[in-house]
Amino acid sequence: MLLLVGLGNPGQAYAYHRHNIGFMALDDVVERHGFRPYRDRFQGRLAEGRLAAERVMAFKPMTFMNLSGQAVGEAMRYYKLTPEHVAVIHDELDLAPGRCRVKRGGGAGGHNGLRSIDRHIGPDYWRVRLGIGHPGHKDRVNGHVLHDFAKDDEAWLDPLLEAVADAAPLLAEGEPEKFMTRVALLTRTAPDGA
């Protein structure tokens, strides 16, 4: 079983923020692969489904970003999972917009959602890093992540979200390299060259 977590902040006011790309990607996975509807569980929203032959719990913490670890830890313990059975989809400032990288473990890199998860379950989970680009100076980071995607961003954002949903079964099967390759291929061949 895989606990597939999308990070974001709850509420309509935050729905299109760059910080919510994890929620957006997870919603696309749930819709594309016909998961059951979300229901309230573990201080979050949980949808059950399958990716390839793997049972997957798609989970969106509703605790706000900085407390995400509480909800993720609760869900992980309930299903008796270890961190290597958890994959977290999140925004990544240090990747160019539209790029995707997967790695297991590592630091939080200033990401408060990851920092919270690290505190609650340790750092040994999978990180699906979706590039949103850096605003150029650290003083502009909060404004960058806590504002809506620009209209121009749709050229790379929509293909990225579709590619993540399309390639998600590879992630569930424990094939992160193939997942990244598939996402890169799909986003490279997307209209507008995203």
C-alpha positions as CSV (number, residue, x, y, z in Angstrom):
1,M,0.0,0.0,0.0
2,L,1.1,3.6,-0.7
3,L,0.0,6.7,1.2
4,L,0.2,9.3,-1.5
5,V,0.1,12.8,0.1
6,G,-0.5,16.1,-1.7
7,L,0.5,19.2,0.2
8,G,-1.4,22.4,0.2
9,N,-3.6,24.7,2.3
10,P,-7.3,24.1,2.7
11,G,-9.9,26.5,1.6
12,Q,-11.0,28.1,-1.7
13,A,-8.8,31.2,-1.1
14,Y,-5.7,29.0,-1.4
15,A,-6.9,26.6,-4.1
16,Y,-4.8,28.1,-7.0
17,H,-1.7,29.1,-5.0
18,R,1.7,27.8,-6.0
19,H,2.0,26.2,-2.6
20,N,-1.1,24.1,-3.4
21,I,0.4,22.3,-6.4
22,G,0.5,19.1,-4.3
23,F,-3.3,19.2,-3.8
24,M,-3.8,20.0,-7.5
25,A,-1.7,17.1,-8.6
26,L,-3.3,14.6,-6.2
27,D,-6.8,15.7,-7.3
28,D,-5.8,14.9,-10.9
29,V,-4.5,11.5,-9.9
30,V,-7.7,10.7,-8.0
31,E,-9.9,11.9,-10.9
32,R,-7.9,10.2,-13.7
33,H,-7.7,6.8,-12.0
34,G,-11.3,6.7,-10.7
35,F,-10.6,6.7,-6.9
36,R,-13.5,6.7,-4.5
37,P,-14.7,10.2,-3.4
38,Y,-12.7,12.0,-0.7
39,R,-13.9,11.5,2.8
40,D,-12.8,13.2,6.1
41,R,-10.2,11.1,7.9
42,F,-7.1,11.8,10.0
43,Q,-7.4,15.6,10.0
44,G,-7.6,15.5,6.2
45,R,-9.3,14.3,3.1
46,L,-8.7,10.6,2.0
47,A,-9.6,8.9,-1.3
48,E,-9.0,5.2,-1.8
49,G,-8.1,3.7,-5.1
50,R,-5.6,1.6,-7.2
51,L,-2.7,2.6,-9.3
52,A,-1.7,-0.4,-11.4
53,A,-2.1,-3.3,-9.0
54,E,-1.3,-1.3,-5.9
55,R,-3.7,-0.1,-3.3
56,V,-3.3,3.7,-2.8
57,M,-4.6,6.1,-0.2
58,A,-4.6,9.6,-1.6
59,F,-4.4,12.0,1.3
60,K,-4.7,15.8,1.6
61,P,-3.9,17.1,5.1
62,M,-6.4,19.8,6.1
63,T,-4.2,21.1,9.0
64,F,-2.6,23.9,6.9
65,M,0.9,23.4,5.5
66,N,2.9,24.0,8.6
67,L,1.1,21.2,10.5
68,S,0.9,18.7,7.7
69,G,3.0,16.2,9.7
70,Q,0.3,15.7,12.3
71,A,-2.2,14.4,9.8
72,V,0.3,12.4,7.7
73,G,1.7,10.7,10.9
74,E,-1.8,9.8,12.0
75,A,-2.7,8.2,8.7
76,M,0.6,6.4,8.4
77,R,0.2,4.9,11.9
78,Y,-3.4,3.9,11.3
79,Y,-2.4,1.9,8.2
80,K,0.7,0.6,9.9
81,L,3.0,1.9,7.2
82,T,6.6,2.8,7.3
83,P,8.0,6.1,5.8
84,E,9.1,4.3,2.6
85,H,5.4,3.6,1.9
86,V,4.7,7.3,1.9
87,A,5.1,9.7,-1.1
88,V,4.6,13.4,-0.7
89,I,3.8,15.6,-3.7
90,H,4.9,19.2,-3.0
91,D,6.0,22.5,-4.6
92,E,9.7,23.0,-5.1
93,L,11.3,26.4,-5.4
94,D,14.7,25.0,-6.5
95,L,13.3,23.4,-9.7
96,A,12.4,25.2,-12.8
97,P,8.7,25.5,-13.4
98,G,7.2,22.3,-14.9
99,R,10.0,20.1,-13.8
100,C,9.6,17.0,-11.6
101,R,12.1,15.1,-9.5
102,V,11.6,12.2,-7.0
103,K,13.9,11.3,-4.2
104,R,13.7,9.4,-1.0
105,G,14.8,11.2,2.2
106,G,16.7,14.5,2.4
107,G,16.2,17.8,4.1
108,A,13.2,20.1,4.1
109,G,15.0,22.8,2.2
110,G,13.0,25.5,4.0
111,H,9.6,23.9,3.1
112,N,7.5,24.1,6.3
113,G,5.2,21.2,5.2
114,L,8.2,18.9,4.8
115,R,9.7,20.1,8.0
116,S,6.5,19.2,9.8
117,I,6.3,15.8,8.2
118,D,10.0,15.1,9.1
119,R,9.2,15.9,12.7
120,H,6.3,13.4,12.8
121,I,7.5,10.5,10.7
122,G,11.2,11.1,10.0
123,P,12.9,12.1,6.7
124,D,12.8,8.7,5.0
125,Y,9.7,9.1,2.8
126,W,9.5,9.7,-0.9
127,R,9.4,13.4,-2.1
128,V,7.7,14.1,-5.4
129,R,9.1,17.6,-6.1
130,L,7.1,19.7,-8.6
131,G,9.0,22.8,-9.8
132,I,7.4,26.2,-9.4
133,G,10.6,28.2,-9.9
134,H,12.2,30.7,-7.5
135,P,11.2,34.4,-7.5
136,G,14.9,35.4,-7.5
137,H,15.3,36.7,-3.9
138,K,14.6,35.0,-0.6
139,D,12.6,38.0,0.6
140,R,10.1,37.3,-2.2
141,V,9.6,33.6,-1.5
142,N,6.5,33.9,0.7
143,G,4.7,36.1,-1.7
144,H,5.6,33.8,-4.5
145,V,4.3,30.5,-3.0
146,L,1.3,32.2,-1.4
147,H,-0.1,33.7,-4.6
148,D,-2.0,32.2,-7.4
149,F,-0.3,30.8,-10.5
150,A,-0.2,33.4,-13.2
151,K,-2.2,32.9,-16.4
152,D,1.1,32.3,-18.3
153,D,1.9,29.4,-15.9
154,E,-0.9,27.4,-17.4
155,A,1.3,26.6,-20.4
156,W,3.5,24.4,-18.2
157,L,1.2,23.7,-15.2
158,D,-1.6,21.9,-16.9
159,P,0.7,19.5,-18.8
160,L,2.7,18.8,-15.6
161,L,-0.4,17.9,-13.6
162,E,-1.7,15.7,-16.4
163,A,1.7,14.0,-16.8
164,V,1.9,13.3,-13.0
165,A,-1.5,11.8,-13.1
166,D,-0.7,9.7,-16.2
167,A,2.6,8.4,-14.7
168,A,1.3,7.9,-11.1
169,P,1.1,4.0,-11.5
170,L,4.8,3.9,-12.0
171,L,5.3,5.7,-8.7
172,A,3.0,3.3,-6.9
173,E,4.9,0.3,-8.4
174,G,8.2,1.6,-6.9
175,E,9.6,2.9,-10.1
176,P,10.6,6.5,-9.4
177,E,13.1,6.7,-12.3
178,K,10.5,5.5,-14.8
179,F,8.0,7.9,-13.3
180,M,10.3,10.9,-13.7
181,T,11.2,9.8,-17.3
182,R,7.5,9.5,-18.2
183,V,6.6,12.9,-16.7
184,A,9.6,14.5,-18.6
185,L,8.6,12.9,-21.8
186,L,4.9,14.0,-21.5
187,T,5.7,17.6,-20.5
188,R,8.4,17.9,-23.3
189,T,5.9,16.8,-25.9
190,A,3.0,18.9,-24.5
191,P,1.6,21.8,-26.7
192,D,3.4,25.1,-26.1
193,G,6.6,23.2,-25.3
194,A,6.0,23.3,-21.5
